[in-house]
Amino acid sequence: MKKDKLLKRCIALVIGLFIMAIGVALSIKANLGTSPVSCVPYVYSLGFPMTVGLLSIIVNVLMILLQIILLRKEYQLMQLIQLPVALIFGFFIDFAMFLLSDLQTSNYIYQWVLCLLSCVIIAFGVFLEVKANVTYLAGEGLSIAISKAFHTEFGKAKVGVDASLVIIGVVSSFILLHKLEGIREGTIAAALLVGTIARFYNKNFKFIDSLVSTEKEGVGEQMNTANQEKRIIITIAREFGSGGHEIGEIIAKELGISFYDTKLIDLSAAESGLTPEYVKEHEQKLANSLLFDLYEQNYAYVNEEMPPLNTLFMVQSKVIRDICKKEPCVIVGRCADYVLKSNPNCFNIFIHAGKNFRMERIIKEYGIAPDIAEKELERTDRERGNYCKHYTHRLWGMASNYSLTIDSSLFAPKKSALLIIHALHKLID
C-alpha cells in the first residue's frame, strides 16, 4: 500500500472515529439509551468514578483479548492496531462529552430528535471507518473472530455480540444502580438504524472512494455488448408449479441449445466455495425481506464481509454471465432476466398459471401432500417474490419486465414451448 494512500485512509479513520464519538455523546445526552457497544461503558461510568471514554477503552481491550483467545495462532498481529484505535476512540468520546456538556433536555420529543441524530452521525462515522479499510473497532473484530472460530456467519456473530453487550449492560445496571439505566428504546433504535443508514451512505456517497483512494474490484463484471456475438439467451421466470422447468427443457431441445436450471447449483457451489446443499437450500428464496434487511445491515460495519445470500446471488450472476458469453442457452430462474439486462440478445419469459392448476400439478409431479399444497404454493411464490424484489428492486411477475408472459394452464408444455419459439423467431426475423 502506498504511503499517500495509507495516510489518506488513516485520516479517514480518525475522522470517522471522531464523528462516531460525537454520535455516542449525543446518544448519551438524549438519555434514551445508548448503542449496544456503548451501553456497558456508560452503565459502569454511572457506578464508578471513571469516564465513558476510559471505560470504552477498557471494554475494547477486553474484546481484543477475547479475539486473541479465540483465534490463538490464527490471530494476525496486524490486528493489534485495534488497540491504538480503541485509545483514540475513548479519548474522542470524552472530548465529545466535554463539548456537549451543556446540552440538556427533558423533553421526550427533543430526546428522540437527539437520539435519531446520533444514529445518523454514528452511521456516517461507521461508513468512514469502513471506507478507510485500515482496521475495525474491537466489537466488529470480535464478531469476525467468533465467525471464524465457530464457522458461523458474521451477521449472526454480530447480533450475538450486540445482544451479549446489551444483556451485560442490563444486568450490570441492576447490580450497580438497582435500576435500568443506559438501555432503553434508543438502544433498540441504534441497533436497527445505524447499520441501515451506513448502507445508505455506502450506496450514495461514492465520491468517498476517490477521496480515500480505495479501489474495489466488482464481483460481477459488466457485459461488453458492443463486442458480443449474436447469441440468443432465453430466460424463464416462473410461478411454482407452472411447469417452467419442463417448458424450458423442451425449448432447449427444440433449438439444440444448452439448458441450465439445477445444473447452476453445482456451478455456483464450485465458484463460491459454498456447498451444493447450501446453494440448493438458499437460492431463489427469501422468507422475509424486512427481516433480512435488518440482518443484512450488520454487514455495514465491515469492509470485506457480506451476507452469504448476497455472495450466492453475486456468484450465480457471474456464472450466468460467463455461460452466456460462451453459448446460447435457456436459463430458468435465478433472476437471470435482471442479471442479463444489458444483454440485447435476451428473450425473457414469465410462465404463470391458475392456482388450482398449479396445485394439482405439484401434488402429481412433486408428490406434495394435498393438505399442504396450497400453503407450499403460496410460500414458494412469496419467497421467490421477496428474493426478486430484494436483489433486483423489481416486482416479480410484472409483465413489463418480460418479453412474453404465458399461461401454461391453457396449453400443454410442448405447445407452450412451441409458442415461445414461434414468438422468438418472429422477434429475430
DRENDO-1510 file (C-alpha; in Angstrom, 1 decimal, always signed):
<recs>
REC; n; res; u; v; w
REC; 1; MET; +0.0; +0.0; +0.0 .
REC; 2; LYS; +1.5; +3.4; -1.0 .
REC; 3; LYS; +2.2; +5.8; +1.8 .
REC; 4; ASP; -0.1; +8.5; +0.5 .
REC; 5; LYS; -3.0; +6.1; +0.3 .
REC; 6; LEU; -2.3; +4.8; +3.8 .
REC; 7; LEU; -2.1; +8.4; +5.1 .
REC; 8; LYS; -5.5; +9.2; +3.5 .
REC; 9; ARG; -7.1; +6.1; +4.9 .
REC; 10; CYS; -5.7; +6.8; +8.4 .
REC; 11; ILE; -7.0; +10.4; +8.2 .
REC; 12; ALA; -10.5; +9.0; +7.1 .
REC; 13; LEU; -10.3; +6.5; +10.0 .
REC; 14; VAL; -9.5; +9.2; +12.6 .
REC; 15; ILE; -12.3; +11.5; +11.3 .
REC; 16; GLY; -14.7; +8.6; +11.3 .
REC; 17; LEU; -13.8; +7.8; +15.0 .
REC; 18; PHE; -14.3; +11.4; +16.0 .
REC; 19; ILE; -17.7; +11.6; +14.2 .
REC; 20; MET; -18.7; +8.3; +15.9 .
REC; 21; ALA; -17.7; +9.7; +19.3 .
REC; 22; ILE; -19.9; +12.8; +18.7 .
REC; 23; GLY; -22.8; +10.4; +17.9 .
REC; 24; VAL; -22.1; +8.4; +21.1 .
REC; 25; ALA; -22.1; +11.6; +23.2 .
REC; 26; LEU; -25.3; +12.7; +21.6 .
REC; 27; SER; -27.0; +9.4; +22.3 .
REC; 28; ILE; -25.9; +9.7; +26.0 .
REC; 29; LYS; -27.3; +13.3; +26.1 .
REC; 30; ALA; -30.6; +12.1; +24.6 .
REC; 31; ASN; -31.0; +9.8; +27.6 .
REC; 32; LEU; -33.0; +7.2; +25.7 .
REC; 33; GLY; -30.3; +4.5; +25.8 .
REC; 34; THR; -27.0; +4.3; +24.0 .
REC; 35; SER; -26.0; +1.9; +21.2 .
REC; 36; PRO; -25.2; -1.7; +22.2 .
REC; 37; VAL; -21.5; -1.2; +22.0 .
REC; 38; SER; -21.6; +1.8; +24.3 .
REC; 39; CYS; -24.1; +0.7; +26.8 .
REC; 40; VAL; -21.7; -1.2; +29.0 .
REC; 41; PRO; -19.1; +1.6; +29.4 .
REC; 42; TYR; -22.0; +4.1; +30.0 .
REC; 43; VAL; -23.6; +2.0; +32.8 .
REC; 44; TYR; -20.2; +1.5; +34.5 .
REC; 45; SER; -19.5; +5.2; +34.3 .
REC; 46; LEU; -22.6; +5.8; +36.4 .
REC; 47; GLY; -21.5; +3.3; +39.0 .
REC; 48; PHE; -17.7; +4.1; +39.2 .
REC; 49; PRO; -15.8; +7.4; +39.1 .
REC; 50; MET; -14.5; +6.8; +35.6 .
REC; 51; THR; -15.3; +8.4; +32.3 .
REC; 52; VAL; -17.3; +6.8; +29.5 .
REC; 53; GLY; -14.2; +7.1; +27.2 .
REC; 54; LEU; -11.9; +5.4; +29.7 .
REC; 55; LEU; -14.4; +2.6; +30.2 .
REC; 56; SER; -14.8; +2.3; +26.5 .
REC; 57; ILE; -11.1; +1.7; +26.2 .
REC; 58; ILE; -11.2; -1.0; +28.9 .
REC; 59; VAL; -14.1; -2.8; +27.2 .
REC; 60; ASN; -12.4; -2.6; +23.8 .
REC; 61; VAL; -9.2; -4.0; +25.2 .
REC; 62; LEU; -11.1; -6.9; +26.8 .
REC; 63; MET; -12.7; -7.6; +23.4 .
REC; 64; ILE; -9.2; -7.6; +21.7 .
REC; 65; LEU; -8.0; -10.1; +24.3 .
REC; 66; LEU; -11.1; -12.3; +23.5 .
REC; 67; GLN; -10.1; -12.2; +19.8 .
REC; 68; ILE; -6.6; -13.4; +20.7 .
REC; 69; ILE; -8.0; -16.2; +22.9 .
REC; 70; LEU; -10.5; -17.3; +20.2 .
REC; 71; LEU; -8.1; -17.3; +17.2 .
REC; 72; ARG; -4.9; -18.2; +19.0 .
REC; 73; LYS; -2.3; -18.9; +16.3 .
REC; 74; GLU; -4.6; -17.6; +13.6 .
REC; 75; TYR; -4.7; -14.2; +15.2 .
REC; 76; GLN; -2.9; -11.7; +13.0 .
REC; 77; LEU; -0.6; -9.3; +14.9 .
REC; 78; MET; -1.6; -6.6; +12.4 .
REC; 79; GLN; -5.0; -6.5; +14.1 .
REC; 80; LEU; -3.3; -5.2; +17.3 .
REC; 81; ILE; -3.7; -1.8; +15.5 .
REC; 82; GLN; -7.2; -2.0; +17.1 .
REC; 83; LEU; -5.5; -1.1; +20.4 .
REC; 84; PRO; -4.4; +2.5; +19.4 .
REC; 85; VAL; -7.7; +2.9; +17.6 .
REC; 86; ALA; -9.5; +2.0; +20.9 .
REC; 87; LEU; -7.4; +4.5; +22.8 .
REC; 88; ILE; -8.2; +7.3; +20.2 .
REC; 89; PHE; -11.9; +6.5; +20.2 .
REC; 90; GLY; -12.0; +6.5; +24.0 .
REC; 91; PHE; -10.3; +9.9; +24.1 .
REC; 92; PHE; -12.7; +11.3; +21.4 .
REC; 93; ILE; -15.7; +10.1; +23.4 .
REC; 94; ASP; -14.5; +12.0; +26.5 .
REC; 95; PHE; -13.7; +15.1; +24.4 .
REC; 96; ALA; -17.2; +14.9; +22.7 .
REC; 97; MET; -18.8; +14.6; +26.1 .
REC; 98; PHE; -16.9; +17.8; +27.2 .
REC; 99; LEU; -18.0; +19.6; +24.0 .
REC; 100; LEU; -21.7; +18.7; +24.7 .
REC; 101; SER; -21.5; +19.1; +28.5 .
REC; 102; ASP; -24.0; +22.0; +28.4 .
REC; 103; LEU; -26.6; +20.1; +26.3 .
REC; 104; GLN; -29.5; +19.1; +28.5 .
REC; 105; THR; -33.1; +18.1; +27.7 .
REC; 106; SER; -36.0; +16.5; +29.4 .
REC; 107; ASN; -38.5; +16.9; +26.5 .
REC; 108; TYR; -39.3; +13.4; +25.2 .
REC; 109; ILE; -39.7; +14.6; +21.6 .
REC; 110; TYR; -36.4; +16.5; +21.7 .
REC; 111; GLN; -34.8; +13.4; +23.2 .
REC; 112; TRP; -35.9; +11.4; +20.2 .
REC; 113; VAL; -34.6; +14.1; +17.9 .
REC; 114; LEU; -31.2; +13.8; +19.5 .
REC; 115; CYS; -31.3; +10.0; +19.5 .
REC; 116; LEU; -32.1; +9.8; +15.8 .
REC; 117; LEU; -29.5; +12.5; +15.0 .
REC; 118; SER; -27.0; +10.4; +17.0 .
REC; 119; CYS; -27.8; +7.3; +14.8 .
REC; 120; VAL; -27.3; +9.4; +11.6 .
REC; 121; ILE; -23.9; +10.7; +12.9 .
REC; 122; ILE; -22.7; +7.3; +14.2 .
REC; 123; ALA; -23.6; +5.7; +10.9 .
REC; 124; PHE; -21.6; +8.2; +9.0 .
REC; 125; GLY; -18.6; +7.6; +11.3 .
REC; 126; VAL; -19.0; +3.8; +10.7 .
REC; 127; PHE; -19.2; +4.5; +7.0 .
REC; 128; LEU; -15.9; +6.4; +7.0 .
REC; 129; GLU; -14.2; +3.8; +9.2 .
REC; 130; VAL; -15.2; +1.0; +6.8 .
REC; 131; LYS; -14.2; +3.0; +3.8 .
REC; 132; ALA; -10.8; +3.7; +5.4 .
REC; 133; ASN; -10.2; +0.0; +5.4 .
REC; 134; VAL; -7.4; +0.1; +7.9 .
REC; 135; THR; -8.9; -1.9; +10.8 .
REC; 136; TYR; -12.1; -2.4; +12.7 .
REC; 137; LEU; -13.3; -1.4; +16.1 .
REC; 138; ALA; -12.9; -4.2; +18.7 .
REC; 139; GLY; -16.6; -5.1; +18.6 .
REC; 140; GLU; -16.5; -5.8; +14.9 .
REC; 141; GLY; -13.2; -7.5; +15.3 .
REC; 142; LEU; -14.6; -9.8; +18.0 .
REC; 143; SER; -17.6; -10.6; +15.7 .
REC; 144; ILE; -15.2; -11.6; +12.9 .
REC; 145; ALA; -13.1; -13.7; +15.4 .
REC; 146; ILE; -16.3; -15.6; +16.6 .
REC; 147; SER; -17.4; -16.2; +13.0 .
REC; 148; LYS; -14.0; -17.7; +12.1 .
REC; 149; ALA; -13.6; -19.7; +15.3 .
REC; 150; PHE; -17.1; -21.2; +15.3 .
REC; 151; HIS; -17.6; -21.3; +11.5 .
REC; 152; THR; -20.7; -19.1; +11.6 .
REC; 153; GLU; -21.9; -16.2; +9.6 .
REC; 154; PHE; -20.5; -12.8; +10.5 .
REC; 155; GLY; -24.1; -11.4; +10.8 .
REC; 156; LYS; -25.1; -13.9; +13.3 .
REC; 157; ALA; -21.9; -13.3; +15.3 .
REC; 158; LYS; -22.5; -9.6; +15.2 .
REC; 159; VAL; -26.1; -10.0; +16.5 .
REC; 160; GLY; -24.7; -12.3; +19.3 .
REC; 161; VAL; -22.1; -9.8; +20.3 .
REC; 162; ASP; -24.5; -6.9; +20.4 .
REC; 163; ALA; -27.1; -8.9; +22.3 .
REC; 164; SER; -24.5; -10.0; +24.8 .
REC; 165; LEU; -23.3; -6.4; +25.4 .
REC; 166; VAL; -26.9; -5.3; +26.0 .
REC; 167; ILE; -27.5; -8.2; +28.4 .
REC; 168; ILE; -24.3; -7.4; +30.3 .
REC; 169; GLY; -25.4; -3.7; +30.4 .
REC; 170; VAL; -28.9; -4.6; +31.8 .
REC; 171; VAL; -27.5; -7.0; +34.4 .
REC; 172; SER; -24.8; -4.5; +35.4 .
REC; 173; SER; -27.3; -1.7; +35.7 .
REC; 174; PHE; -29.5; -3.5; +38.1 .
REC; 175; ILE; -26.5; -4.7; +40.2 .
REC; 176; LEU; -24.7; -1.3; +40.4 .
REC; 177; LEU; -27.6; +1.1; +40.2 .
REC; 178; HIS; -30.5; -1.0; +41.3 .
REC; 179; LYS; -32.5; +0.3; +38.3 .
REC; 180; LEU; -32.3; +0.2; +34.5 .
REC; 181; GLU; -30.1; +2.9; +33.0 .
REC; 182; GLY; -28.4; +3.3; +29.6 .
REC; 183; ILE; -30.5; +0.7; +27.8 .
REC; 184; ARG; -33.9; +1.9; +26.6 .
REC; 185; GLU; -35.8; +2.4; +23.3 .
REC; 186; GLY; -32.9; +4.4; +21.9 .
REC; 187; THR; -30.7; +1.3; +22.2 .
REC; 188; ILE; -33.1; -0.6; +20.0 .
REC; 189; ALA; -33.3; +2.3; +17.5 .
REC; 190; ALA; -29.5; +2.4; +17.3 .
REC; 191; ALA; -29.3; -1.4; +16.8 .
REC; 192; LEU; -31.8; -1.3; +13.9 .
REC; 193; LEU; -30.9; +2.0; +12.3 .
REC; 194; VAL; -27.1; +2.6; +12.4 .
REC; 195; GLY; -26.2; -0.2; +10.0 .
REC; 196; THR; -29.1; +0.6; +7.7 .
REC; 197; ILE; -28.1; +4.3; +7.4 .
REC; 198; ALA; -24.4; +3.3; +6.9 .
REC; 199; ARG; -25.5; +1.1; +4.0 .
REC; 200; PHE; -27.4; +4.2; +2.6 .
REC; 201; TYR; -24.2; +6.2; +2.8 .
REC; 202; ASN; -22.3; +3.4; +1.1 .
REC; 203; LYS; -24.7; +3.4; -1.9 .
REC; 204; ASN; -25.0; +7.1; -2.3 .
REC; 205; PHE; -21.7; +8.6; -1.2 .
REC; 206; LYS; -19.4; +7.0; -3.9 .
REC; 207; PHE; -17.2; +10.1; -4.0 .
REC; 208; ILE; -15.6; +9.0; -0.7 .
REC; 209; ASP; -13.9; +6.1; -2.6 .
REC; 210; SER; -11.8; +8.5; -4.7 .
REC; 211; LEU; -11.0; +10.7; -1.6 .
REC; 212; VAL; -9.5; +7.8; +0.3 .
REC; 213; SER; -8.2; +6.1; -2.8 .
REC; 214; THR; -9.9; +2.8; -2.1 .
REC; 215; GLU; -10.2; +0.6; -5.1 .
REC; 216; LYS; -12.7; -2.2; -5.2 .
REC; 217; GLU; -13.0; -4.9; -7.8 .
REC; 218; GLY; -16.6; -5.7; -8.7 .
REC; 219; VAL; -17.7; -9.2; -8.1 .
REC; 220; GLY; -20.0; -9.1; -11.1 .
REC; 221; GLU; -18.4; -7.8; -14.4 .
REC; 222; GLN; -20.4; -5.8; -16.9 .
REC; 223; MET; -21.0; -7.4; -20.3 .
REC; 224; ASN; -19.5; -5.7; -23.3 .
REC; 225; THR; -22.5; -5.7; -25.5 .
REC; 226; ALA; -20.6; -3.9; -28.3 .
REC; 227; ASN; -18.4; -6.8; -29.0 .
REC; 228; GLN; -20.9; -9.5; -28.1 .
REC; 229; GLU; -21.7; -12.1; -30.7 .
REC; 230; LYS; -25.3; -12.6; -31.8 .
REC; 231; ARG; -26.2; -15.3; -29.3 .
REC; 232; ILE; -29.8; -15.9; -28.2 .
REC; 233; ILE; -30.4; -16.3; -24.5 .
REC; 234; ILE; -33.8; -17.3; -23.2 .
REC; 235; THR; -34.5; -16.7; -19.5 .
REC; 236; ILE; -37.6; -18.2; -17.9 .
REC; 237; ALA; -39.1; -16.9; -14.6 .
REC; 238; ARG; -42.0; -19.0; -13.4 .
REC; 239; GLU; -44.6; -19.4; -10.7 .
REC; 240; PHE; -44.2; -22.5; -8.6 .
REC; 241; GLY; -45.9; -25.5; -10.3 .
REC; 242; SER; -46.5; -23.7; -13.6 .
REC; 243; GLY; -44.1; -26.1; -15.5 .
REC; 244; GLY; -41.4; -23.6; -16.3 .
REC; 245; HIS; -38.6; -26.2; -15.9 .
REC; 246; GLU; -40.3; -28.7; -18.3 .
REC; 247; ILE; -41.1; -26.0; -20.8 .
REC; 248; GLY; -37.5; -24.7; -20.7 .
REC; 249; GLU; -36.2; -28.2; -21.3 .
REC; 250; ILE; -38.4; -28.6; -24.4 .
REC; 251; ILE; -37.3; -25.2; -25.8 .
REC; 252; ALA; -33.6; -26.0; -25.3 .
REC; 253; LYS; -34.1; -29.4; -27.0 .
REC; 254; GLU; -36.1; -28.0; -29.9 .
REC; 255; LEU; -33.5; -25.3; -30.5 .
REC; 256; GLY; -30.5; -27.5; -29.9 .
REC; 257; ILE; -29.0; -25.3; -27.2 .
REC; 258; SER; -27.9; -25.9; -23.6 .
REC; 259; PHE; -30.4; -25.9; -20.7 .
REC; 260; TYR; -29.5; -24.6; -17.2 .
REC; 261; ASP; -31.6; -25.0; -14.1 .
REC; 262; THR; -30.4; -27.4; -11.4 .
REC; 263; LYS; -27.0; -27.5; -13.1 .
REC; 264; LEU; -26.4; -24.0; -11.9 .
REC; 265; ILE; -26.4; -25.3; -8.3 .
REC; 266; ASP; -23.1; -27.2; -8.8 .
REC; 267; LEU; -21.6; -24.5; -10.9 .
REC; 268; SER; -22.4; -21.8; -8.2 .
REC; 269; ALA; -21.1; -24.1; -5.5 .
REC; 270; ALA; -17.8; -24.6; -7.3 .
REC; 271; GLU; -17.4; -20.9; -8.0 .
REC; 272; SER; -18.3; -19.7; -4.5 .
REC; 273; GLY; -16.9; -22.4; -2.2 .
REC; 274; LEU; -20.3; -22.9; -0.7 .
REC; 275; THR; -21.7; -26.4; -0.5 .
REC; 276; PRO; -24.2; -27.6; -3.2 .
REC; 277; GLU; -26.6; -28.3; -0.3 .
REC; 278; TYR; -26.4; -24.7; +0.9 .
REC; 279; VAL; -26.9; -23.3; -2.6 .
REC; 280; LYS; -29.9; -25.6; -3.2 .
REC; 281; GLU; -31.4; -24.7; +0.2 .
REC; 282; HIS; -31.0; -20.9; -0.1 .
REC; 283; GLU; -31.0; -19.9; -3.8 .
REC; 284; GLN; -34.0; -18.1; -5.2 .
REC; 285; LYS; -35.8; -17.6; -1.9 .
REC; 286; LEU; -36.1; -15.0; +0.8 .
REC; 287; ALA; -38.6; -15.8; +3.6 .
REC; 288; ASN; -39.0; -12.2; +4.8 .
REC; 289; SER; -37.4; -9.3; +3.0 .
REC; 290; LEU; -37.7; -6.9; +6.0 .
REC; 291; LEU; -36.1; -9.2; +8.5 .
REC; 292; PHE; -33.3; -9.9; +6.0 .
REC; 293; ASP; -32.8; -6.2; +5.6 .
REC; 294; LEU; -32.4; -5.8; +9.3 .
REC; 295; TYR; -30.0; -8.8; +9.4 .
REC; 296; GLU; -28.0; -7.5; +6.4 .
REC; 297; GLN; -27.4; -4.1; +8.0 .
REC; 298; ASN; -24.9; -5.8; +10.4 .
REC; 299; TYR; -22.5; -6.1; +7.4 .
REC; 300; ALA; -22.3; -2.4; +7.0 .
REC; 301; TYR; -19.7; -2.4; +9.9 .
REC; 302; VAL; -17.1; -4.4; +7.9 .
REC; 303; ASN; -15.5; -4.0; +4.5 .
REC; 304; GLU; -14.9; -7.4; +3.1 .
REC; 305; GLU; -17.7; -9.4; +4.6 .
REC; 306; MET; -21.1; -9.8; +3.1 .
REC; 307; PRO; -24.1; -12.0; +3.8 .
REC; 308; PRO; -23.8; -15.5; +2.3 .
REC; 309; LEU; -27.0; -14.9; +0.4 .
REC; 310; ASN; -25.5; -11.8; -1.2 .
REC; 311; THR; -22.4; -13.8; -2.1 .
REC; 312; LEU; -24.6; -16.5; -3.6 .
REC; 313; PHE; -26.5; -14.1; -5.7 .
REC; 314; MET; -23.4; -12.3; -7.0 .
REC; 315; VAL; -21.6; -15.6; -7.7 .
REC; 316; GLN; -24.7; -17.0; -9.6 .
REC; 317; SER; -24.9; -13.8; -11.5 .
REC; 318; LYS; -21.2; -14.2; -12.6 .
REC; 319; VAL; -21.8; -17.8; -13.5 .
REC; 320; ILE; -24.8; -16.9; -15.6 .
REC; 321; ARG; -22.9; -14.1; -17.4 .
REC; 322; ASP; -20.0; -16.4; -18.1 .
REC; 323; ILE; -22.2; -19.1; -19.5 .
REC; 324; CYS; -23.9; -16.6; -21.8 .
REC; 325; LYS; -20.6; -15.4; -23.2 .
REC; 326; LYS; -19.8; -18.9; -24.4 .
REC; 327; GLU; -23.0; -20.3; -25.8 .
REC; 328; PRO; -26.7; -19.7; -26.5 .
REC; 329; CYS; -28.9; -21.3; -23.8 .
REC; 330; VAL; -32.1; -21.5; -21.8 .
REC; 331; ILE; -31.8; -20.4; -18.1 .
REC; 332; VAL; -34.5; -21.0; -15.6 .
REC; 333; GLY; -34.9; -18.7; -12.6 .
REC; 334; ARG; -32.1; -17.0; -10.6 .
REC; 335; CYS; -33.3; -13.5; -11.7 .
REC; 336; ALA; -31.5; -14.2; -15.0 .
REC; 337; ASP; -33.6; -11.6; -16.8 .
REC; 338; TYR; -32.2; -8.9; -14.5 .
REC; 339; VAL; -28.7; -10.3; -14.4 .
REC; 340; LEU; -28.6; -10.2; -18.2 .
REC; 341; LYS; -30.5; -6.9; -18.6 .
REC; 342; SER; -27.6; -5.3; -20.5 .
REC; 343; ASN; -27.6; -8.3; -23.0 .
REC; 344; PRO; -29.5; -7.3; -26.1 .
REC; 345; ASN; -30.0; -10.9; -27.2 .
REC; 346; CYS; -32.1; -11.9; -24.2 .
REC; 347; PHE; -35.7; -13.1; -24.6 .
REC; 348; ASN; -37.3; -13.0; -21.2 .
REC; 349; ILE; -40.3; -15.2; -20.4 .
REC; 350; PHE; -42.6; -15.4; -17.4 .
REC; 351; ILE; -44.7; -18.5; -17.1 .
REC; 352; HIS; -47.7; -18.5; -14.8 .
REC; 353; ALA; -50.9; -20.4; -14.3 .
REC; 354; GLY; -54.0; -20.5; -12.1 .
REC; 355; LYS; -53.7; -21.7; -8.5 .
REC; 356; ASN; -55.8; -24.9; -9.0 .
REC; 357; PHE; -53.8; -26.0; -12.0 .
REC; 358; ARG; -50.6; -25.5; -10.1 .
REC; 359; MET; -51.8; -27.2; -7.0 .
REC; 360; GLU; -52.8; -30.3; -9.0 .
REC; 361; ARG; -49.5; -30.3; -10.7 .
REC; 362; ILE; -47.3; -30.1; -7.6 .
REC; 363; ILE; -49.4; -32.8; -6.0 .
REC; 364; LYS; -48.9; -35.1; -9.0 .
REC; 365; GLU; -45.5; -34.1; -10.2 .
REC; 366; TYR; -43.7; -33.3; -6.9 .
REC; 367; GLY; -45.5; -35.6; -4.5 .
REC; 368; ILE; -46.6; -32.8; -2.2 .
REC; 369; ALA; -49.4; -33.8; +0.2 .
REC; 370; PRO; -52.8; -32.3; -0.9 .
REC; 371; ASP; -53.4; -30.8; +2.6 .
REC; 372; ILE; -50.3; -28.6; +2.4 .
REC; 373; ALA; -50.2; -28.0; -1.3 .
REC; 374; GLU; -51.8; -24.5; -1.2 .
REC; 375; LYS; -49.5; -23.3; +1.7 .
REC; 376; GLU; -46.5; -24.7; -0.2 .
REC; 377; LEU; -47.5; -22.9; -3.3 .
REC; 378; GLU; -48.0; -19.6; -1.6 .
REC; 379; ARG; -44.8; -19.9; +0.5 .
REC; 380; THR; -42.6; -20.7; -2.6 .
REC; 381; ASP; -44.1; -17.8; -4.6 .
REC; 382; ARG; -43.7; -15.4; -1.7 .
REC; 383; GLU; -40.1; -16.4; -1.2 .
REC; 384; ARG; -39.3; -16.0; -4.9 .
REC; 385; GLY; -41.1; -12.6; -5.0 .
REC; 386; ASN; -39.1; -11.4; -1.9 .
REC; 387; TYR; -35.8; -12.6; -3.5 .
REC; 388; CYS; -36.6; -10.8; -6.7 .
REC; 389; LYS; -37.6; -7.6; -5.0 .
REC; 390; HIS; -34.5; -7.6; -2.7 .
REC; 391; TYR; -31.9; -8.2; -5.4 .
REC; 392; THR; -33.4; -6.5; -8.4 .
REC; 393; HIS; -35.8; -3.9; -6.9 .
REC; 394; ARG; -38.4; -5.2; -9.3 .
REC; 395; LEU; -41.8; -6.8; -8.8 .
REC; 396; TRP; -41.7; -10.4; -9.6 .
REC; 397; GLY; -44.1; -11.4; -12.3 .
REC; 398; MET; -44.7; -7.8; -13.5 .
REC; 399; ALA; -45.4; -8.2; -17.2 .
REC; 400; SER; -43.5; -5.1; -18.3 .
REC; 401; ASN; -40.2; -6.8; -17.1 .
REC; 402; TYR; -40.5; -9.6; -19.7 .
REC; 403; SER; -40.6; -10.1; -23.4 .
REC; 404; LEU; -43.5; -12.5; -23.2 .
REC; 405; THR; -45.8; -14.0; -20.5 .
REC; 406; ILE; -47.7; -17.1; -21.0 .
REC; 407; ASP; -50.4; -19.0; -19.1 .
REC; 408; SER; -49.2; -22.6; -19.1 .
REC; 409; SER; -52.6; -23.9; -18.0 .
REC; 410; LEU; -54.1; -23.1; -21.4 .
REC; 411; PHE; -51.6; -25.3; -23.3 .
REC; 412; ALA; -49.6; -28.5; -22.8 .
REC; 413; PRO; -45.9; -28.0; -22.1 .
REC; 414; LYS; -44.9; -28.9; -25.6 .
REC; 415; LYS; -47.4; -26.4; -27.1 .
REC; 416; SER; -46.3; -23.7; -24.7 .
REC; 417; ALA; -42.7; -24.3; -25.7 .
REC; 418; LEU; -43.5; -24.1; -29.4 .
REC; 419; LEU; -45.5; -20.9; -28.9 .
REC; 420; ILE; -42.4; -19.3; -27.2 .
REC; 421; ILE; -40.1; -20.5; -30.0 .
REC; 422; HIS; -42.5; -19.1; -32.6 .
REC; 423; ALA; -42.6; -15.7; -30.8 .
REC; 424; LEU; -38.8; -15.8; -30.7 .
REC; 425; HIS; -38.5; -16.4; -34.4 .
REC; 426; LYS; -40.9; -13.5; -35.1 .
REC; 427; LEU; -38.7; -11.3; -33.0 .
REC; 428; ILE; -35.4; -12.1; -34.6 .
REC; 429; ASP; -36.6; -12.4; -38.3 .
</recs>
